[in-house]
Amino acid sequence: MPVSLPIRRLAVVGTGLIGGSLALALKQAGEVGEVVGLGRRRATLEQARSHGLIDVIAESPAQIGGADVVMLATPMGQMQGVLREIAPHLGENTIITDAGSTKCDLIAAARELLGARFSRFVPGHPIAGAESNGPQAARADLFIGRNVVLCPTAETDAAAAETVTALWQATGAQVVRMDAAHHDRIFAAVSHLPHLAAFALVDDLAARPEAEEFFRYAASGFRDFTRIAGSNPEMWRDIALANREALLAELSAYMNKLGEIAAALETSDAAALERIFSRASLARRKWGNE
């Protein structure tokens, strides 16, 4: 029996920025009835309810079994544990989807933990976020005009994938489909690697004896480049480990490029530096204009 919009009952596991914003957007669009929240901290769930993100606090995983759709919006490191906890309680027609930043590892875990219900799992990744998190950061307009990548497998039920597509479209998002391995490679390069670079630079400067002086004179360029170093450390630890292989490959390519720049500096090769900088500047401006 397919599930379609409006969703009668949505369960959100993790009621922070992403999970809370999804619930709020669907409520404002009139595409969901009851929203049930499940999470690690009672205080966070109470806050989510007070902000109107959820209607009911689940006291245990068993209480989300009757949901039409279950959204996993926890940090990556918690998702496998959540799948293990909720699997015995899922209804025959319940659709499970997620908002995680990596896909191959979670798909493998879901295949093992969900068993016959794996066909109802629709892997997803909304390309939206902010440095702030928690229920207080949730916004109904967070996904408007943003991309959401779905990575259904050969086993994924077509009707389940269509329901999740419609769910995200109801929030104003643009939905695209992509192979999971391709997804992980792309986001290792354009999302995960930049976070590692920003964390590394700020950590390096912060560890120096004269750190206070460095930060005192840091201006807009440093602020723009390192903005994402203020992101949630637990979340990015989990993402880095979950996408380890693809991220190591991208780190290697990036360090090779830094090596080219270092070699040009050592030999005072102005032409080589200008070639690298010009290619990068042109590509960045072209992307910015698009």
N, C-alpha and C positions, 0 to 999 in steps of 0.2 A: 504494500500500500504506500504510494508516494506521499511525501509531505510537501505542502506548497504554502505560499504566503496567503494570508497572514499566518504566522506561526502561533499556534495555541499556547504553547509553553516552551520557553527558552531557558536553558540552564547555562549560566556563565560561571566558569571556574577561574577565578582571578578577576576581581572587580576593580582593577586599576584603570589606567588611562585607556588602554585598548578595549578591554572587556566592558568597562563602564561606558565608554563612548559608543560602542556598538549597541548596547542595550538602550542607551538614551536616544540614539538616532532612530532605531527601529520603533521605539515608543512614539517619538514625535511624528514618524511617518505613518503611524497607525498599522504597522505590520507585525505587531506582537501583542499577545494577550498578557500572560503572566510571565515575569522574569524571576527566576530562582537563582540566588547567589551562593556559591560555595568557595571557601578559601581557608587559609591557614590561621588568620587572625580575626577573632570575633569583632574587635574594635573597627577593623577595616570594613567588615561586612555591615556593621551598624552604620558606619559613615556612608557606605554606598546606598543603604536604604534611606537614610535621612536626606540624601541628595536626589532621591527619586530614580536611581539607576536600577534598583531591584525592588521587587515586591515582597519576596519571601527569603529568609535566610535558611539554608539547608543545614540541619544539624549533623548530617552524615551523608556520605556518598549515595546511600540507598534512596534518599529523598529526591535525587535528580533522575531516577530511573524512568519516570513517567514523562520526561521532557521529549518534545518532538525533535529539538536540536540541542546539542551540547557544544558549547564553544569553550575550548581550552585557551585561556589567555594568561597563563602563568609564565614565569621565567622558564627557559628551555630546560634547565636542570631538574625542574619539578614535573615535567610533562609525562615522562615514563611512569613515575610513581602514581600520578593521577590516573593515567590509563589503567594501571593495575588495580587501583582502588575502585574505579567506577565500572569496569568491565562486567563484573557479575550482576550489576544492577540495571544494565541498559535494556530498554525495550527492544523488541524484535525489529521495529521500524525506526528506531531512534537514529538520527544522523549525528555523527561526531565530526567536528571540524576544529581547526586550530588557527592561531595567529602567530606561530613561531617563525623565527628568522632563518631556520635551517630546515631542510625537508628530508634528506635521505636517511638520517639517523632516526627521525621520528617515524617515518614510514616503516622502517624495519622493525621498530619497537611495536608499532600498532599492529603490524601483521602477526607478530608473535602473541601479543597480549589480547587482541580482540577476537582472534580465531575466526569463526564463521561470520562475525559482525564486521570484519575488516572491510567488506564491500561497502559498508555504510560510512566509512571514514573518508573525508574529503580534505586533503592537506591544503592549507592556505597560508598566505602571508600578506597582510595589509601593509603597504609601504607608507606608513604614517607614524608619527610619534613626536615626542618632545623631550626635553631634559627633565621636565617635571613629571611626576607620576602619582599614583594613588587616585582614589575616587574623586577627590576635589579637583583633579586636573581634567576629568572627563568632559568632552564637548560633543554636542550632537552634530556639529559641522566638521568634525575632525577628518572625515573620509571624503568629503565632497571634492571631486576632481582628482582624487588620489588613485594610484594603481593598487589593485589587489591581485596577487598572483595565486592561482589555484594550480595544484600539481596532482590531478587525479592519476591513478595508476590503471593498468589494464583491468584490474579487478573492480575498480570503483563503479558502483551502481550509477547509471546515467541520470536517473531521476534525482538521486541524492546530490549529484554534482550540479544539476540544474537548480535545485532548491537553494544550495549555498550561493550559487551565482546570483540568483534573484535576491537573496538576503543582502548581499553586499551592494548590489545595484540600488536597493531601496535606501541605502545610506548616502547615495550620490557618488559612489566609487565606480571606477572603470575596471572591469574584470578581464584579465588575460589568463591564458593557460600556458603552462610551460613544463617541460620535463624536469623532474626533481634534481637530477645531477647538474643540469644546465643552470637551474635556479641557484644552486649552492655555489657554483663557480662564479656566476655573475655577482652575487651579493658578497662573496668573499672579497672581490675586487673593489666594488663601489660603495660598500657599507662597512664590512667588518675590518678590512685593512685600514681605512681612514681612522676608525676608532682606535685601533692599535697604535697607529702613528701619533695620534693626539695624546693618548695616555702616556706613551713612551716619552714624548718631548716634555710634557708637564712633570712627569715623575723624575726625569733627569734633572731638570732645573730645580725642582723642589728639594732634591737631595743635596744640592750644593750649599756650602757654607754661606755663600752670598745670595741665596735664593730670594730673600726679601728685596734686595736691590734689583735683581733681574725683573721680578714681577712689578716693581714700582715703575720701571721705564717701559714695560710692555705696552704696546698700543694696539690699534685696530687690527693690524695684520695678525698679530699673535692671538688676539681675542677671537677673530674669525676662524683661524685655523684650529684653535684648541677648544672651541665652544663645546664640542661633543665629548671632551674629556670630563665634563661635568655629569655625564650620564651614569646610570645605575651600575655600580661595579659588579654586583652579583649577576645581573642580567648579562652583561658583556663577557664576564668570565664563562658563563654557560654557553653563550653563542660561540665564543672562540674555540672552546673545547669540542662543541658539537660539530663544528665545520672545520675541524683541525686539518684534514688533508688538503682541502681546497685552499684554506688560508695559508698553510705553509708554502704551497706553490706560488701564491700571489706575493707572499713576503719575499720569497726568493727572487721573483722577477723585479720587485720594487728595490731590493737591495742591489741587484745588478745595475739598475738605473742610477741609484745613488753612487755606485762604484764608478760609473761613467763620469758623473759630475765630479767626483773626487779626483779622478785621473786628470780631467781637464783643468781643475784647479792646481794640481801639483805641477803641471807643465805650462801653466798660464796660457792654456789654449782658448783664447777668447772666441774663436770661430766655433769651436765645438759647443761651448756654453751657449752661445747665441742660437745655434741650431736647435738644441734641446729646448731652450726657453721659448723660441719662436713657435716650434711645433706645439708645445703645450699651451701657449697663449692663444694660438689660433683655434685649437680644439676646444679650449674652455670657453672662448667667446662664442663659438658656433653653438655649443651646447646651451650656453646661457640664453642666446637669442631664440633657440627653439622652445 
